[in-house]
Amino acid sequence: MKPLPSLLGLLALVAGIASAAVPPAPAVRLDALGDPLPKDAVARLGSSRFRCAALDPSDLALSADGKIAAVLDTDGGRPRVALIDPATGLTTRFFDAEDAV
């Protein structure tokens, strides 16, 4: 009757070694608005929301229901249309706009 306790002890030892070998996942740091920070950053000065390099006010269009704002964004050199949620300021999608300019 001794093999059962020693088998359980061996399984417990193996399980302990296996769980100790897996390093914990690094915590994702967030800014005050809940947006993820870049690697090694400890804080964000300002906000990453409502960021776009619109040329003038005519580069902005609001949907009929007011839930999406489309902005011609030239930040980074390539023109693109950014869709922004006006309530949160988060960019939801980008589309290339090479032929639009």
C-alpha positions as CSV (number, residue, x, y, z in Angstrom):
1,M,0.0,0.0,0.0
2,K,3.0,2.3,0.1
3,P,3.2,3.0,-3.7
4,L,0.1,5.2,-3.8
5,P,1.4,7.9,-1.4
6,S,4.8,8.0,-3.1
7,L,3.2,8.2,-6.5
8,L,1.1,11.2,-5.2
9,G,4.2,12.8,-3.8
10,L,6.0,12.4,-7.2
11,L,3.1,13.9,-9.0
12,A,3.0,16.9,-6.6
13,L,6.7,17.4,-7.1
14,V,6.4,17.3,-10.9
15,A,3.5,19.7,-10.8
16,G,5.4,22.1,-8.6
17,I,8.4,22.0,-10.9
18,A,6.3,22.6,-14.0
19,S,4.4,25.5,-12.5
20,A,7.7,27.1,-11.3
21,A,9.3,26.9,-14.7
22,V,6.6,29.1,-16.4
23,P,7.5,32.8,-15.9
24,P,4.7,35.1,-15.1
25,A,3.3,37.2,-17.9
26,P,4.5,40.8,-17.7
27,A,1.8,43.2,-16.7
28,V,0.7,45.7,-19.4
29,R,1.1,49.2,-18.1
30,L,-1.9,51.6,-18.8
31,D,-2.1,55.4,-18.9
32,A,-4.8,57.3,-17.0
33,L,-7.3,56.7,-19.8
34,G,-6.7,53.0,-19.9
35,D,-4.7,53.0,-23.1
36,P,-1.6,50.7,-23.2
37,L,1.8,52.4,-22.7
38,P,4.8,51.7,-25.0
39,K,7.4,49.3,-23.7
40,D,9.5,50.7,-20.8
41,A,7.2,53.8,-20.4
42,V,6.1,54.6,-16.9
43,A,3.6,57.4,-17.8
44,R,2.1,59.3,-20.7
45,L,2.3,63.1,-20.9
46,G,-0.9,64.3,-22.6
47,S,-3.2,61.9,-24.5
48,S,-3.0,59.7,-27.5
49,R,-6.6,60.4,-28.3
50,F,-7.9,62.8,-31.0
51,R,-4.5,62.7,-32.6
52,C,-4.4,63.5,-36.3
53,A,-2.6,65.9,-38.6
54,A,-5.7,67.4,-40.3
55,L,-4.8,70.1,-42.9
56,D,-7.8,72.3,-42.3
57,P,-11.4,72.0,-41.0
58,S,-12.7,70.8,-44.4
59,D,-10.7,67.6,-43.8
60,L,-13.2,66.5,-41.1
61,A,-16.6,64.9,-41.7
62,L,-19.1,63.7,-39.1
63,S,-21.5,60.9,-39.8
64,A,-25.2,61.6,-39.8
65,D,-25.7,59.9,-36.4
66,G,-22.7,61.6,-34.9
67,K,-21.0,58.3,-33.9
68,I,-18.1,58.4,-36.3
69,A,-15.8,61.2,-37.4
70,A,-13.7,60.8,-40.6
71,V,-10.5,62.8,-40.7
72,L,-8.0,63.2,-43.5
73,D,-4.7,62.4,-41.7
74,T,-1.4,63.2,-43.2
75,D,0.7,62.3,-40.1
76,G,3.6,60.1,-41.2
77,G,3.8,61.4,-44.7
78,R,1.1,59.1,-46.3
79,P,-2.4,60.5,-46.5
80,R,-5.0,58.3,-44.9
81,V,-8.6,58.6,-43.6
82,A,-8.9,58.0,-39.9
83,L,-12.2,57.0,-38.4
84,I,-12.5,58.4,-34.8
85,D,-15.1,57.7,-32.2
86,P,-16.1,61.3,-31.1
87,A,-17.2,60.1,-27.7
88,T,-13.9,58.6,-26.7
89,G,-11.4,60.1,-29.2
90,L,-10.1,56.6,-30.1
91,T,-9.1,55.9,-33.7
92,T,-11.1,52.9,-34.7
93,R,-9.8,52.4,-38.3
94,F,-7.5,53.7,-41.0
95,F,-7.9,53.7,-44.8
96,D,-5.2,54.6,-47.4
97,A,-6.1,57.8,-49.2
98,E,-3.3,58.2,-51.7
99,D,-5.7,59.1,-54.5
100,A,-7.9,61.4,-52.4
101,V,-5.4,64.2,-52.1
